[in-house]
Amino acid sequence: CKKQRRALEEKLSQRLGERLEKTEESVLVILSNHDGLSDQKICEIAVLEKKRCTYYLHELKAKKLAEATPCIDENDYMVDSWHITQEGRRYLVSNGLL
């Protein structure tokens, strides 16, 4: 079990390089604390412009650290609900952010 975990951590660190940008890390921490938020809510919490915030969310998704699932918001609009993945949690833990 320890061997598998170590191999997975090595694979993740190789794929991600050293560290994410600070803003990406901040968005990932927000996802770890607030599961299922819309991108608009994440932007508000992170105090980022929507375009920039959406860019970081999609970067995290491409790195398999976050995922989005479609849902209907309170105004009956289709939006993405964002979630941190297990790999995202591992990243935060391995870098002392969680």
HULINGI-V227255 format. One record per residue. SS is DSSP state (h for helix, s for strand, l for the rest). D_LAST is the distance of its C-alpha to the last C-alpha in Angstrom with 1 decimal. Layout:
BEGIN
ss:SS d_last:D_LAST
ss:SS d_last:D_LAST
END
This chain:
BEGIN
ss:l d_last:21.9
ss:h d_last:20.3
ss:h d_last:22.5
ss:h d_last:21.4
ss:h d_last:17.7
ss:h d_last:18.4
ss:h d_last:20.7
ss:h d_last:18.2
ss:h d_last:15.6
ss:h d_last:18.7
ss:h d_last:19.9
ss:h d_last:16.7
ss:h d_last:16.6
ss:h d_last:20.3
ss:h d_last:20.1
ss:h d_last:17.6
ss:l d_last:19.1
ss:l d_last:17.2
ss:l d_last:14.6
ss:l d_last:14.6
ss:l d_last:16.2
ss:h d_last:14.3
ss:h d_last:15.4
ss:h d_last:14.3
ss:h d_last:10.7
ss:h d_last:11.2
ss:h d_last:12.7
ss:h d_last:10.1
ss:h d_last:7.5
ss:h d_last:10.7
ss:h d_last:11.4
ss:h d_last:8.3
ss:h d_last:9.5
ss:l d_last:13.2
ss:l d_last:14.4
ss:l d_last:18.0
ss:s d_last:18.6
ss:s d_last:21.5
ss:h d_last:21.3
ss:h d_last:23.3
ss:h d_last:20.8
ss:h d_last:17.9
ss:h d_last:20.3
ss:h d_last:21.1
ss:h d_last:17.6
ss:h d_last:16.9
ss:l d_last:20.5
ss:l d_last:21.6
ss:l d_last:25.0
ss:h d_last:25.2
ss:h d_last:26.4
ss:h d_last:23.7
ss:h d_last:20.9
ss:h d_last:22.6
ss:h d_last:22.8
ss:h d_last:19.1
ss:h d_last:18.5
ss:h d_last:21.2
ss:h d_last:19.9
ss:h d_last:16.6
ss:h d_last:18.9
ss:h d_last:21.2
ss:l d_last:18.5
ss:l d_last:17.7
ss:l d_last:14.0
ss:s d_last:15.3
ss:s d_last:18.5
ss:s d_last:21.0
ss:s d_last:23.4
ss:s d_last:26.5
ss:s d_last:27.2
ss:s d_last:29.6
ss:l d_last:28.6
ss:l d_last:30.4
ss:l d_last:33.1
ss:l d_last:33.8
ss:l d_last:32.4
ss:s d_last:30.7
ss:s d_last:27.2
ss:s d_last:24.1
ss:s d_last:21.3
ss:s d_last:18.0
ss:s d_last:15.3
ss:s d_last:12.3
ss:l d_last:13.6
ss:h d_last:12.6
ss:h d_last:12.8
ss:h d_last:10.4
ss:h d_last:7.7
ss:h d_last:9.0
ss:h d_last:8.9
ss:h d_last:5.3
ss:h d_last:5.1
ss:h d_last:8.4
ss:l d_last:8.0
ss:l d_last:5.7
ss:l d_last:3.8
ss:l d_last:0.0
END
